[in-house]
Amino acid sequence: MSAALGDGMAVSTGIVTHSYFPGAAMSGQGIPFQFLDAEDILVSVIGDEDLLIAGTDFVITGDGRTKAGVIRTLRAFEDDEEILLLRSTAMKQEAVTDPFKPLPAEVMGRELDRRALIEQELGEQLGRALTLPLTDDVTGKIPVPLPDRTWGFVDVPEGGVAETKITFTAGPGQTVFYLGTESELPVKVKRNGAEQIDAAFGVAGPFLTLVNCNEGDIVEATFAERTILPGVSPSKVMGVASHIPSDPATMTLLDMVSLTAHIEQWRGIDLTGVEDCTAQFQKALDEATAAGRTLLIPAGKIRLTAPIDLPDGSVLCGMSGAYQAGSKTAITTLYFDHEGDGLISADPSGSQSVIGIGFLRNQPEPGPGWAPNDHGFDIMVTGDTDFFGDDLLFINSSRGISFSNGGGRHILTNIRGQPFIVGIDLEYSADVTRLSMIHFWDFWSNSVHVYNWMLANATAIWSKRNDNADMFSLFSIFYRHGFRIGNWAGGGAGTTKRLRVFGFGADACGSAVTVDDDANGCTAEFHGLYGHGNDSIVTDGSLIDVNGTNGDLRIYGKTDLSNAHHNAVRLVGTGQSVTINDLSVNGFNLANGGHAALWVDPAAYGLTLRGEKSIAGGLYGAARFAGGGKVRGIWIAYMPTISAGGGSLSTPSASNVQYLIEDNLCRIKGEATPGPGGSGDVRTTLPQPCSATGNRIGIIKTTTGAKSGTIQPLASSSLAVMNLYDGSYPGDAGTIYFDLEYEING
């Protein structure tokens, strides 16, 4: 790759390192490769891990772009001390572009030069990396990293017990064996044919160092027997490396590569899901926690027939909670073969973490009338404890995870599954609650019989008593309630306060957001909400269904509601307020029950619509508005009463009158036309869309100009009455125009 624009250089050399012996002369040495800045050159003494310091140990001058750079040492070095120069170009962008000005050629040239140098350096690093040959002749073998950064292979019988043996030539540095996560594994080592005794080894954690091993020695190592199933990852087993730092604890990924293999036995625990391993698993967890270690669980399925207690400070880490469709398990699966809670955190003030695990239960096969087995929660957190969950899969749980009795920091991220009764139950989570990347999908079954049950009963997320919860990127499908707000019944009343949800979608649902009857005073915000009713299975849900009392629900951003079997929005709770921004309704009354798009009860404070509004797709002649409550922010059509004051009207009247409620004002505008003919005066009465509390301001007039009527306040049920023509009715009364506003309650 080359660049030669403006003041740039042609990058042609691939050299990125150079070494020399400066000795005591402190003379200058030419740098044979190109570089942009002196700061991009790392200088060290070979064999010493510390870098030399510019300005103290050396100075670099000259133009590196033309290979005219020079290094000069500023102090004397021993004759056998070799200085190494390594180019490490800073990965940054210096050019700042202006969209309305041309980019100078010299600036573009320097940026291209930088990219070319970085690519050369990355290529040099890749050339030093370990590689694994991908050929058919390695089938059924375990790859073993060797000190020369190549791979050896060990034959392992399928499902059998095997020793792992490797032979290699030692490099110039120390030779260190890595014993993996189980540092007690024995290892037998021969050096040049002679078996090494214990005194020949130094132990540092999981590392075993072979002392007095010289470059060129032939080393043969045999690791302990274990049951191995080749070709499947992922439990760390063992490895070996040379060319390493003097302290094994400082080894990096380039110094040591560990192997992976699937094991059928781990700490005496069966990983096939056949044997009951409850006692062994509890013992392993208790021992690891007492030692301050993470319990690393390999791939496989562990059968547990009783709940597991999570001690204070425990950390369970499986290989992954990723779903495996063929076996309907996760890579690491805890199989709860009982009806109680699975993992129980009951410590009054502790902390626990559960990472990279799937949970499996016993459920009946799908069929007509299907219902799940009702069991405890897979994870039950009952104390004032800190809990962190990541990469968890509730495969076929009836109940996923519950926080049921107090405070603490409760954090869940990357949670997936198909819980059948409730996925996440925030019964009482009072301090810090954070949920992110929640995805409840039909992992276990896509049977219509399972869907039928879920659409009648299941709740994805149920928030009861919690304060200041923040949630991000939530999704559910085939749930009766996507997100549900209720009331905590234990120890004292309480509901959800100051909830914030950023991005929630409920697909093929009964209700996207539900506020329960017993929720008193909940406050919540949703930023971006999508709710889509099920296309084929009829449910009794409204997509936003607000009950309860004296709450405040606000929905910002785009609010997209479609395929509502009943109402798109149903607001019936006494004193409840709902505010929706940019509402789009497409499809409602699918159940053919006369359900309006927006149904607001008079007892509610009201529904406020802001921004863009679109309401369409009502089936079977359903109205857009109903219920008699206040709907603010949108013009709503209604009919004034036009009658003959002292005679008759020969034909019905036409009307195009609307009202709009904004804040505490009601505005009415439009026109009405009495029928022609008849006798007597025309009497027009405007019923009040909302009860008036203040003055009426506005006009009512006719096109004929014969006489303009006056607004006459009436009883609370009507806004005004107008008489025209003083008892005469000479044919067509003309059009009556309305434009007035008045103050309303609430």
Phi, psi and omega in degrees: 000139179221157177217130182216057181255133174054239182268018182279185180234163174267110181276109184238328182282148176255005182286134178234354178228159176200142177226155178198169180251103184285332182062211184261358188286334182057037179271165181283151179226127179292143178262116190279001179240164182275150175205159181274308186228150179300330181293345180277358181259119174265128186239131180210166172267127181302130183097349178248129184284340184276141176281148172285157187255125177295138181088340177248311181262333185200168173218141178245129179230176177089173184266106181290337183290334179254018182058035178252017179287147182225135172251137177227127179285149182253005175210165181282143175241156175295156184297330182265006178275119182260127180269132179248129174252127179233123177279128178223084185294132181297131179274090181209169176241122181265330186286134174246119186266147173249123186297346184247010180229148177293149179275124181302143183298322182293328177291313178299319180299317181293322179293319177296320176302314182300316181296319181297317179296317181297319180296321176299316182294319177295323177296321178295320178294319179297325179294336178268357185280154174292140177234150180246116180294137181252083181230160183295336185283001177262001180299133180079015179235154178261127177285136180237122179288131180255162184299334180276015177066026169249183184239140168252167182228144184240127177290133178226123177293146182302118177069010185261178177267131186221147166269144176257118183234132178227149178231135182205169176260128184293146177271188184286339181267193177291155173252123186233134175260135176257121186266009176076205185283345181246086189291352180277358180299128178285156177218136176253133185229133171245139176239118183053038176089347182260129179291135183272133179275170185305325184295346182277359185243147169240133185252131174224094183065231180277007183258137179239115185262130177273111184281150176060031176266120185261158177301132181096348177296143176270119184246131176239123184236134177239119179270165187294159177292146173200156178277123187227139172248107188289159173086358180236137177262163028205045182272132178300134181243287186196167178194174179214146181212154171229188183056048187245167176297164182295332179253111182303333182295344181265008183297143178250181181300325179289339180274333188215129175239127180265155180269163175230144176200157177268131180243145181269340177234135182214116183053035182077012183254129177288128181256016178259355179082013183265308185278148174285117184240029184300308183296317181296320181292316178299319179296315180298319180293316180297318181293317180296319181294318180298329179273002180074024183249158172281136174275104181272116186257124182286180177293148179138184180238126182248123182271127181233130184251009177207161180299152176251127178274132177266108179289163179301131179086003183287144176226115176257126182226108174275177180288322179183145172267013182297139185282137174247105189298324183298315182262354184053044176225173169267171177300315170246120187232132168260118183261107180273099182266056179197177186256359181273189173294154182272285175257131184240123174252102184244007181294134185292338183205042185257201177208141179217153175225138176229123190222138169066045184223145170252155183235131185237140179233170173273123178226148177292155177293141180299142178185178180306136180072020185300141172214145182283159168290128181273110181235182179288182178284145175294324174229123179240116179250114187246344184259177173283077190233155172273132181223133178235125177234132183216140176057057180246142182234113175268091194297303181218042183286143167283323178226128185278271184228142180228135168250110198240353187204052171146200187266204184108178178256111184250110187233123178233135177214146179058057181254132184225168173143187179226066177292143189261335178252305175209137181276297179239121184246104178268072182296312178207102181225085200272336189264276182239121178234122179227123176237138177209148177053061177261127186222100178259114191226170180276065181294312189279318183208138172248029178289141178296333179290324175290318178301317181303316181292316183295319182289347175260341191223333196276146175236127180286303181230128182236110182257118179251255181271110170202156183236137170059034179286140174242133182223144187223135171056075180247144180209141174216157178216139180066042177243141174299316176235118175288301177234128187233134179246125183225207185230138176279129185261349186266134172073354183145149184292153176182148179224192183278129180233135173056040176286140174230124179239125182248097178089098177222132177231133176237110183257149178047048188250169166276308179223134176283311180231127179234134169250120185291162178301325186270004180278114182246110174085024179290148176228129185207149175235135170242130179248096185090105184226133177231127176224126182228121179290157179296139185285329189239328182268116184285130176238173181258025188264150165257142190295322168240113189236102188251114175247215177070194183220145166054037178255175181220110179248125181234135182235116184252170182071198180285130177243109189244112181239130182212155176059045178283128177288326173248243180273152168290316176229129177233119183236109185233351185289138179297124179074004182283139178240135177230129176239129182232131176261142172048062183277131172233118177245125179225092179104117176207165183064038178295335180278358177057051178242020181070032184271123178287162176299312181239119181240116184236125180281144178301336181286342179284155174297321175139170178251127179246127178250130179234158179073210181286146178225133176217120180233116184210169172084024176288130181262154175058036175071023182292144180283163175281327185228146177197170175108333178086000178272178184278129171240112184264148170093005180213142179286132182236129181284142172206168191250120169286166178259122178242120183220167177274124182289324182223025181196234182212157170253134187281333181225160179296159180265158173256154184213142172220068184247139179228158172230154181225127176254124174226124185055238182249029177238143174243125179248138180236133176212159178140198184210155178220147182233112174292156178289154179285163177079186181089190182217167179085178180276166179261125181248121182246127179239130177258110172295147181280122174299326177220152182298135181274144175238344183228200185289151171263129182233127178155192184224154166228128181214172181239165179284336185285332182073001180299320176199134173264129179283169179246151178280123181242110179301138179243201178291177187297339182280345183230154180270311186199163175226147181224132176253137179240146169069007172049049174095348178259147182223078185275072176082225186293124180277357180079185181265138178256128182254140179238137173201098184205166177215161179204161180278146183233168175287139172062000000 
